[in-house]
Amino acid sequence: MAIEKSLWNIADKILSLDEASLAGLWKKYKERMERFDASREWEQSVLIFFIINSVRVKNEIFNEQILRLPRDKQETPAKKPSKDVSYLKRVK
């Protein structure tokens, strides 16, 4: 459970990061990751690169789902008749 709690804390910290700021670091860590060496710095660079990508993917999925919400809400519930419309017909 301690590991899971640590992961939740890490995720919480990552969620507080700004995607625009992270985007500026993407190329740096991609290039560093591509220059393999058996060092802790390389391992950290790989993790940072994937954290940046995970934030980007999470935001993309989030935005897609948000864009679908209004459309889904309009299509799923049956439209209620307007109170201003009269359904009485004039008979002569």
Secondary structure, 3 states (H helix, E strand, C coil): CHHHHHHHHHHHHHHCCCHHHHHHHHHHHHHHHHCCCCCHHHHHHHHHHHHHHHHHHHHHHHHHHHHHHHHHHHHCCCCCCCCCCCCCCCCC
